[in-house]
Amino acid sequence: MSLSYYSQDLHGPFETFSLGDFELEQGGKIRNLELAYATFGQLSTKKDNAILFPTWYSGSSKVLEQVYLGPGRALDPEKYFIILVNQIGNGLSTSPSNARPPYDAARFPAVSIGDDVRGQHKFITDKFGLSELALVLGFSMGAQQTYEWAIRYPDFVKRAAPIAGTAKGTPYTRALVDNFIEAITSDPAFDGGWYKEARDVHRGLRRHAGIFILAGHTPVFFDQGLWKKIGFSSLEDFVTGYAEAHFVPQDPNNLILLLTKWRDYDAGKSVCRDLAGALAQIKAKTFVIAIEEDGYFSRAAIAHEQSLIPNSALKTVSSSWGHLALFGADQAFYESIDTTLKELLGGS
Amino acid sequence: MSLSYYSQDLHGPFETFSLGDFELEQGGKIRNLELAYATFGQLSTKKDNAILFPTWYSGSSKVLEQVYLGPGRALDPEKYFIILVNQIGNGLSTSPSNARPPYDAARFPAVSIGDDVRGQHKFITDKFGLSELALVLGFSMGAQQTYEWAIRYPDFVKRAAPIAGTAKGTPYTRALVDNFIEAITSDPAFDGGWYKEARDVHRGLRRHAGIFILAGHTPVFFDQGLWKKIGFSSLEDFVTGYAEAHFVPQDPNNLILLLTKWRDYDAGKSVCRDLAGALAQIKAKTFVIAIEEDGYFSRAAIAHEQSLIPNSALKTVSSSWGHLALFGADQAFYESIDTTLKELLGGS
């Protein structure tokens, strides 16, 4: 089930880059870390037109491509060399579901956002010989990776667009993610991560899906039945056909790894600074983008962080779809993001 | 565990009124329905100063007394005869946890808000000989009961204050309450409601508590650590010492009964009308009170309903505590409610 879901058929075409054995910040080691990625467009001879776009929670490079890339858009493959990279643990890059025993499943080591970004840095320097990125952007957990890039490699990142995410987890986000984790791990079939088949844990995955959309969308979304705009007929149809359909085919250990990474991210850790000190290191021209109605990362927390970044501006976008507007179904939201990214890329 | 929690020690003093066998709207029958209640103040000789204040989800008459009653307040026992009544299934009135076998636990019949209000009507007419209420008010599920009162007995209710609740469930509220129900019933120890001891289901109750506070408070509440104002030191301390402490001693079947009642309430049902038709029947002077940041009942849904009530006004109160501001810890919220109720009671 897991293997067929995390496939080239559903998420490809993608390639993989091998980083060999990779030591992790929290002390573990991944044997032969492979990052799955897809590129679009041509790298210029000056190598100054590369854009890096890492994935969000429970998503792959495919959805980023489908929603945000295209001619005439901000992320235009005719102008830019766009690298979509799958974060560690998302099922395409090395993950609990595809690691070789005995390093698999519940024994997969703890990974942090810092590990992802160190791995991505090695990948794009070794593979493409890059020494700068015209833009790093990402939504949600992708915003976390964007912050980490801009803080860890300040001279490498020319522009940054962290969207609907924070550089440091807040108590609210921790409470939220703890509820997600509990929903999955409380399924007796989860068995401490040693389930036989991922789909045996479907009850926990469905429970998680229910909370995911509750906080991920807004009361207005539900009460106006905005699911009709993407082809669902009722609350039940939406819960099952959208939310459960998204999570039930996925691997529970993968999701727990991602959720733990999400919950515990703190941009200051890798540079041994507090949040303000870490954000002050950013040299990139930065547009911090918040969703007004975001039920995962609050606008207040995002705005506070933006105020600590030297060369930055806060851009707030409104959507009744809430945080999960990132899936691209709200055309007005999509247009706002695209316009904002064009403005950022158009600047010096 | 359940029996000691639902006790006079913790929730009293309260009295009970027996309604005998009581037929329910959905076809069941409660053998010897008893409503637990507490009264404050004196009924005037004209019997025109009675206020009815039913309970919210998972609360008893005790918390209403402690938070909202007192000399100089809107609900002043020196001026009014105040009846606090416990809804069916809350553990003090007849409930799954205290009904006699074979009508107990998972076999307790389905109850609706309409049943509560019919029972309360019989109780206060038989016991006190009332033919009018100066005010019916309630928060959350108490707002549902308030709406039902004002619609079912329009000449009886002179003033109504439904606070932070709706006359008809919305898809968002349904999604929310379904998550609450799933959190409890998914605990294997729940066993279809046939657990031996309520506390065996503590994992499900804790899970429920986690989602309850997540949506019940606001991101600002969490991120500013407002729990410090009520004596908790951290997120963990608050989750365990406040949310879990509230739910773990309660009876899972009681909570499921209340949640089902909450989820399925539709004010139009009992009068065979649609929502607009039902609300148009209200004769009471009505202040509909919404919490701006409410994560259980959205302001938009509440405002829409208010627009359908003839002699009504919408009052919006803001609180970073969100829906659960009703517990009274936010002094500014409390003062706003008190002032609004005084205005309503002061009018003709």
Chai-1 contact restraints between the chains, C-beta under 6 A:
chainA,res_idxA,chainB,res_idxB,connection_type,confidence,min_distance_angstrom,max_distance_angstrom,comment,restraint_id
A,T170,B,D223,contact,1.0,0.0,6.0,A-B,restraint_1
A,P171,B,F222,contact,1.0,0.0,6.0,A-B,restraint_2
A,P171,B,D223,contact,1.0,0.0,6.0,A-B,restraint_3
A,P171,B,L235,contact,1.0,0.0,6.0,A-B,restraint_4
A,Y172,B,P219,contact,1.0,0.0,6.0,A-B,restraint_5
A,Y172,B,F222,contact,1.0,0.0,6.0,A-B,restraint_6
A,Y172,B,D223,contact,1.0,0.0,6.0,A-B,restraint_7
A,A175,B,L214,contact,1.0,0.0,6.0,A-B,restraint_8
A,A175,B,F222,contact,1.0,0.0,6.0,A-B,restraint_9
A,N179,B,G210,contact,1.0,0.0,6.0,A-B,restraint_10
A,N179,B,I211,contact,1.0,0.0,6.0,A-B,restraint_11
A,N179,B,L214,contact,1.0,0.0,6.0,A-B,restraint_12
A,E182,B,R207,contact,1.0,0.0,6.0,A-B,restraint_13
A,P188,B,P188,contact,1.0,0.0,6.0,A-B,restraint_14
A,R207,B,E182,contact,1.0,0.0,6.0,A-B,restraint_15
A,G210,B,N179,contact,1.0,0.0,6.0,A-B,restraint_16
A,I211,B,N179,contact,1.0,0.0,6.0,A-B,restraint_17
A,L214,B,A175,contact,1.0,0.0,6.0,A-B,restraint_18
A,L214,B,N179,contact,1.0,0.0,6.0,A-B,restraint_19
A,P219,B,Y172,contact,1.0,0.0,6.0,A-B,restraint_20
A,P219,B,S298,contact,1.0,0.0,6.0,A-B,restraint_21
A,F222,B,P171,contact,1.0,0.0,6.0,A-B,restraint_22
A,F222,B,Y172,contact,1.0,0.0,6.0,A-B,restraint_23
A,F222,B,A175,contact,1.0,0.0,6.0,A-B,restraint_24
A,D223,B,T170,contact,1.0,0.0,6.0,A-B,restraint_25
A,D223,B,P171,contact,1.0,0.0,6.0,A-B,restraint_26
A,D223,B,Y172,contact,1.0,0.0,6.0,A-B,restraint_27
A,D223,B,A301,contact,1.0,0.0,6.0,A-B,restraint_28
A,L235,B,P171,contact,1.0,0.0,6.0,A-B,restraint_29
A,S298,B,P219,contact,1.0,0.0,6.0,A-B,restraint_30
A,A301,B,D223,contact,1.0,0.0,6.0,A-B,restraint_31
